[in-house]
Amino acid sequence: MATEQQIRAAKQRFGIIGDSQALISAIDRALRVAPIDLSVLIIGESGSGKESFPKIIHENSPRKHKKYIAVNCGAIPEGTIDSELFGHVKGSFTGAIADHKGYFEEADGGVIFLDEVAEMPLSTQARLLRVLENGEYLRVGDAEVRRANVRVVAATNRDMLREVEKGKFREDLYYRLSTVQINVPPLRERGNDIKLLARKFARDFVEKNRTDEIVFTDDAFRKLEGFSWPGNVRQLKSVVEQVALFEAGNTIDDATLRQYMPPTPDTAMTVQSAPTFDYNAERNKLFSILFSLRDEIESLKQQISGNTDVAPAHFSNNVVELQRPTNALIPYEESEPAAPAEEPNYQTIDVEAVPVKSLEETERESIKSALERNNGRRKRTAEELKISERTLYRKIKQYGLDEKK
């Protein structure tokens, strides 16, 4: 195990605050693997401080006088990441106007930190595996095999085994990268470290911006320690800096701190889900339309039959009966049943027995009625019918409605 002095020196060198056992264990692991030239995979949530551990490894390794290059794999477009990591030759693609060294060539003899390595495309993963196994790589568009003596330290906030199961990350590369694995604890598991970090962030803000100091009460610290901090150290720093800015010179208690804390499932506004489709209401609307149509057909039937009980001889026997469908036919949530109303006396209606006017007859009657309502004034008639006067003139002539005739 690394000595207490080595751990304290690493914390001071890289600004690591905290004394939790999980954090000390991660620092100890980084110090112990640093002198041994093995690949390392650092696992930790976003904002937990993973970026400090590759530096601890580099500074305590035989490569400490060589280059250290940090690469965010998630920030490089898929189409250019091979070129960025391994270089390219002139003319290998549009825009390649000269030969270009990649990060592996630049860091020869040193350390490359591949952050967000799980975001790396599968094609690039194959290239990386070759470098890890035998130190060989090809520039994009080149056939010449090159060699690089580089130690790789990778980091991710993903569950790598799950990524392997989903086919998004090569299994052989995962085991090659994770020769040694370091787990960086999330802030919520670091206990009293939250209080130490809050004081540090507040003090740094005051010194940098020359504002008045703030003092946290015990209940404020308890609130900070009881929060889950999904954004980890980065999120805590953001909250403390807001408090230090707007509450400069004040004592920060639980009530004051609550105004700046991120929303929790209990306090966050609930997002309204999309409204549930009301099948019952839609069914009632449909019934209303059907029954209105039935009444109109019944009225027409009475007019045609002269209000007699015997239907005309030309009524056919093809009939349609309008009935309420059973609830089982339309899935919807049962609401509280209303008081039963008197059931109407449904009748069998012959829909083929109703004579239907042609479109031309309907149009002629509409124009004639509009002319009568407007005392033959064609301009007003056209405006009422929402057609042009020219169209109205043509229709009047077509249907023989010219008042001069």
C-alpha positions in Angstrom: 0.0 0.0 0.0 1.2 3.6 -0.7 2.3 5.5 2.3 0.3 8.1 4.0 2.8 10.7 2.9 2.6 9.6 -0.7 -1.2 9.8 -0.6 -1.1 13.3 1.0 1.4 14.5 -1.6 -0.8 13.3 -4.4 -3.8 15.0 -3.0 -1.9 18.3 -2.6 -0.3 18.0 -6.0 -3.7 17.6 -7.9 -6.0 19.5 -5.6 -8.0 16.4 -4.4 -10.1 17.2 -1.3 -11.4 14.4 0.9 -10.5 11.7 3.5 -13.2 9.1 2.7 -12.0 5.5 2.6 -13.3 5.0 -0.9 -11.4 8.0 -2.2 -8.1 7.1 -0.4 -8.4 3.5 -1.8 -8.7 4.9 -5.3 -5.6 7.1 -4.9 -3.7 4.3 -3.3 -4.5 2.0 -6.3 -3.3 4.7 -8.8 0.0 5.2 -6.9 0.6 1.5 -6.8 0.0 0.8 -10.5 1.9 4.0 -11.6 5.4 2.5 -11.8 4.1 -0.7 -13.6 3.6 -0.1 -17.3 0.1 -1.5 -17.6 -3.1 -0.2 -19.1 -5.6 1.3 -16.6 -9.3 1.8 -16.9 -10.9 4.4 -14.5 -14.6 4.0 -13.8 -16.6 6.7 -12.3 -19.7 8.9 -12.7 -19.6 12.2 -14.6 -18.2 14.9 -12.4 -16.6 12.6 -9.8 -13.0 13.7 -10.6 -11.8 10.9 -12.8 -9.4 13.2 -14.7 -7.1 13.5 -11.7 -6.1 9.9 -11.6 -4.4 9.6 -15.0 -2.2 12.5 -13.9 -1.3 10.7 -10.6 -0.3 7.7 -12.7 1.8 9.8 -15.1 3.5 11.8 -12.5 4.5 8.7 -10.5 5.6 6.6 -13.5 9.0 6.3 -15.3 7.3 8.2 -18.2 6.8 11.4 -16.1 9.3 13.4 -18.2 7.6 12.4 -21.4 4.4 13.8 -22.9 0.9 13.5 -21.3 -1.9 14.0 -23.8 -5.6 13.9 -22.7 -8.1 13.1 -25.4 -11.9 13.4 -25.0 -13.2 10.6 -27.4 -16.8 11.8 -27.0 -15.9 15.3 -28.4 -14.2 14.1 -31.6 -16.5 13.4 -34.6 -16.6 9.8 -35.7 -15.3 10.7 -39.2 -12.1 12.4 -37.9 -11.2 10.4 -34.7 -9.0 8.0 -36.6 -7.0 10.9 -38.1 -6.8 12.6 -34.7 -5.5 9.5 -32.9 -3.3 7.9 -35.5 -2.7 10.7 -38.1 -3.2 10.8 -41.9 -1.2 11.2 -45.1 -1.7 13.9 -47.7 -4.6 13.3 -50.0 -6.1 10.5 -47.9 -9.4 12.4 -47.7 -10.9 15.8 -48.7 -9.0 18.5 -46.8 -5.9 16.4 -46.1 -3.5 18.9 -47.7 -0.5 17.6 -45.8 0.7 14.7 -43.7 -0.6 14.9 -40.1 0.8 13.3 -36.9 -1.8 11.7 -34.6 -1.8 11.8 -30.8 -0.1 8.4 -30.5 2.8 9.6 -32.6 3.0 12.9 -30.6 2.9 11.0 -27.3 5.5 8.4 -28.2 7.2 7.4 -25.0 4.6 9.1 -22.8 1.0 8.6 -21.7 -2.4 9.1 -23.5 -5.5 9.6 -21.4 -8.6 8.5 -23.4 -11.6 10.0 -21.6 -15.1 8.8 -22.5 -13.5 5.8 -24.2 -16.9 4.1 -24.5 -17.9 6.7 -27.1 -15.2 5.5 -29.4 -16.5 4.0 -32.7 -16.0 0.2 -33.3 -13.7 0.8 -36.2 -11.4 3.0 -34.1 -11.6 0.4 -31.3 -10.0 -2.2 -33.6 -7.1 0.2 -34.3 -6.6 0.9 -30.6 -6.5 -2.8 -29.8 -3.7 -3.2 -32.3 -1.7 -0.5 -30.6 -2.2 -1.9 -27.2 -1.2 -5.4 -28.3 1.9 -4.8 -30.3 2.4 -1.0 -30.5 1.6 -0.9 -34.2 -0.7 1.5 -36.1 -1.4 2.9 -39.6 -2.0 6.5 -40.5 -5.3 7.1 -42.3 -4.6 6.4 -46.0 -1.2 5.0 -45.5 0.2 1.5 -45.9 3.3 2.0 -43.8 3.2 0.4 -40.4 4.4 2.7 -37.6 5.2 2.0 -34.0 4.4 3.9 -30.9 5.5 3.2 -27.3 2.6 4.7 -25.4 0.9 3.9 -22.1 -2.9 4.1 -22.3 -5.1 5.2 -19.4 -8.8 5.2 -20.2 -11.9 6.5 -18.4 -15.6 6.1 -18.7 -18.8 6.7 -16.8 -20.6 3.8 -18.6 -21.1 0.2 -17.4 -18.6 -1.3 -19.8 -19.8 -4.9 -19.4 -23.2 -3.8 -20.4 -21.7 -1.9 -23.4 -20.0 -5.1 -24.4 -23.2 -7.1 -24.1 -25.0 -4.6 -26.3 -22.2 -4.9 -29.0 -21.1 -1.3 -28.6 -17.7 -2.0 -27.2 -15.3 -4.8 -28.1 -14.9 -7.4 -25.4 -11.2 -8.0 -26.2 -10.5 -4.3 -26.0 -12.3 -4.0 -22.7 -10.2 -6.7 -21.1 -7.0 -5.2 -22.6 -7.8 -1.8 -21.2 -8.9 -2.9 -17.8 -5.7 -4.8 -16.9 -6.0 -2.6 -13.7 -9.3 -0.9 -12.9 -9.7 2.0 -10.5 -13.2 2.9 -9.2 -13.7 6.6 -8.3 -16.5 6.9 -5.7 -19.5 9.2 -6.4 -19.8 12.2 -4.1 -22.8 10.8 -2.3 -20.7 7.9 -0.9 -17.9 10.2 0.4 -19.7 11.3 3.6 -17.8 14.1 5.4 -15.9 15.0 2.2 -18.9 17.0 1.1 -18.5 19.4 4.0 -14.7 19.7 3.3 -15.4 20.4 -0.4 -18.1 22.9 0.3 -15.8 24.9 2.5 -13.0 24.7 0.0 -15.2 25.9 -2.9 -16.6 28.8 -0.8 -13.2 29.9 0.3 -11.8 29.7 -3.3 -14.7 31.8 -4.6 -14.2 34.5 -1.9 -10.5 34.7 -2.5 -10.8 34.9 -6.3 -13.7 37.4 -6.4 -12.9 39.3 -3.2 -16.4 38.9 -1.8 -17.5 38.6 1.8 -17.2 35.2 3.4 -20.2 32.9 4.0 -20.6 30.5 6.9 -22.6 27.2 6.7 -24.6 26.1 9.7 -24.7 22.5 10.8 -28.2 22.0 9.4 -27.0 23.3 6.1 -24.1 20.8 6.0 -26.5 18.0 6.9 -28.7 19.1 3.9 -25.6 19.0 1.6 -24.6 15.6 2.9 -28.1 14.2 2.5 -28.4 15.2 -1.2 -27.7 12.5 -3.9 -25.5 14.8 -6.1 -26.0 13.2 -9.5 -23.5 15.7 -10.9 -21.0 14.9 -8.2 -18.2 17.3 -7.3 -18.9 19.5 -10.3 -22.5 20.0 -9.3 -21.6 20.7 -5.6 -19.1 23.4 -6.8 -21.8 25.1 -8.9 -24.2 25.2 -6.0 -21.7 26.6 -3.5 -20.5 29.3 -5.9 -24.1 30.5 -6.4 -24.6 30.7 -2.7 -21.2 32.5 -2.2 -22.2 35.0 -4.9 -25.8 35.9 -3.8 -25.5 35.3 0.0 -22.1 37.0 0.4 -21.5 37.9 4.1 -24.4 35.8 5.3 -24.8 32.7 7.5 -26.2 29.9 5.3 -28.8 27.8 7.1 -31.0 25.0 5.8 -33.8 27.4 4.7 -31.3 29.6 2.8 -29.5 26.7 1.2 -32.8 25.2 0.0 -33.2 28.0 -2.5 -30.1 27.0 -4.3 -30.3 23.2 -4.2 -31.2 21.3 -7.4 -34.7 19.9 -7.4 -35.2 16.4 -6.1 -38.0 14.0 -7.0 -40.0 15.3 -4.1 -39.6 19.0 -4.9 -39.2 19.1 -8.7 -42.1 20.1 -10.7 -43.8 17.0 -12.1 -43.9 16.8 -15.8 -47.4 16.4 -17.1 -47.8 13.3 -19.2 -49.7 13.4 -22.4 -53.4 13.3 -21.7 -55.0 9.9 -21.8 -57.3 9.4 -24.8 -60.9 9.6 -23.6 -62.6 6.7 -25.4 -65.8 7.3 -23.5 -66.1 10.9 -24.7 -65.3 10.0 -28.3 -67.9 7.2 -28.2 -70.5 9.7 -26.9 -69.7 12.1 -29.7 -70.0 9.4 -32.2 -73.4 8.4 -30.8 -74.5 12.0 -30.9 -73.7 12.2 -34.6 -75.4 8.9 -35.4 -78.5 9.7 -33.5 -78.7 13.1 -35.1 -78.4 11.5 -38.5 -81.1 9.0 -37.6 -83.5 11.8 -36.6 -82.9 13.6 -39.9 -83.5 10.4 -41.9 -86.7 9.7 -39.8 -87.9 13.2 -40.5 -87.3 12.8 -44.2 -89.1 9.4 -44.1 -92.2 11.0 -42.5 -92.2 13.7 -45.1 -92.0 11.2 -48.0 -94.6 8.8 -46.6 -97.1 11.7 -45.9 -96.9 11.0 -42.1 -98.6 7.6 -42.7 -97.7 4.4 -40.9 -97.1 2.6 -44.2 -93.8 3.2 -46.0 -93.9 3.8 -49.8 -93.7 0.7 -52.0 -90.3 1.6 -53.4 -88.7 1.3 -49.9 -86.2 -1.6 -50.0 -85.7 -4.3 -47.4 -82.0 -3.4 -47.0 -82.0 -1.8 -43.6 -79.6 -0.6 -41.0 -80.4 -0.6 -37.3 -78.6 2.0 -35.1 -77.8 0.5 -31.7 -75.4 1.3 -29.0 -72.4 -1.0 -29.1 -71.5 -2.9 -26.0 -68.7 -1.5 -23.9 -66.5 -4.5 -24.7 -66.1 -3.4 -28.3 -64.2 -0.2 -27.4 -61.5 -0.4 -24.7 -61.6 2.4 -22.3 -61.5 2.9 -18.5 -64.9 2.6 -16.9 -66.0 5.8 -15.3 -68.7 6.0 -12.6 -72.0 5.1 -14.4 -74.5 7.9 -14.5 -78.1 7.4 -13.4 -79.9 5.4 -16.1 -81.9 7.5 -18.4 -85.0 6.4 -20.2 -83.8 4.3 -23.2 -85.1 5.7 -26.5 -87.3 3.5 -28.6 -84.9 2.7 -31.5 -86.5 2.0 -34.8 -85.4 0.2 -37.9 -84.7 2.7 -40.6 -84.5 2.1 -44.3 -81.6 4.3 -45.4 -82.0 3.4 -49.1 -85.5 4.7 -49.1 -84.6 8.3 -48.8 -84.2 10.1 -52.2 -81.0 12.0 -52.4 -80.8 15.3 -54.4 -78.0 15.6 -56.9 -75.2 18.1 -56.3 -76.4 20.3 -59.1 -79.9 20.5 -57.6 -78.5 21.4 -54.2 -76.3 24.0 -55.7 -79.1 25.6 -57.7 -81.4 25.8 -54.7 -78.6 27.3 -52.6 -78.0 30.0 -55.2 -81.7 30.7 -55.7 -82.3 31.1 -52.0 -79.3 33.4 -51.6 -80.6 35.6 -54.4 -84.0 35.8 -52.8 -82.5 36.8 -49.4 -80.4 39.5 -51.0 -83.3 40.8 -53.3 -81.4 39.8 -56.4 -78.3 41.8 -55.5 -75.6 39.6 -57.0 -72.6 41.2 -55.3 -74.0 40.5 -51.8 -75.1 37.1 -53.0 -71.6 36.3 -54.1 -70.2 37.5 -50.8 -72.6 35.3 -48.8 -71.8 32.2 -50.9 -68.0 33.1 -50.8 -67.6 32.9 -54.5 -66.6 35.5 -57.1 -69.3 37.5 -58.9 -68.0 36.1 -62.2 -68.7 32.5 -61.0 -72.1 33.6 -59.7 -73.0 35.0 -63.1 -72.0 31.8 -64.8 -74.0 29.7 -62.3 -77.1 31.9 -62.7 -77.0 31.4 -66.4 -76.2 27.7 -66.1 -79.2 27.1 -63.9 -81.6 29.5 -65.6 -81.9 31.8 -62.7 -81.6 35.0 -64.6 -84.2 37.4 -63.2 -84.9 38.9 -66.6 -86.2 35.5 -67.8 
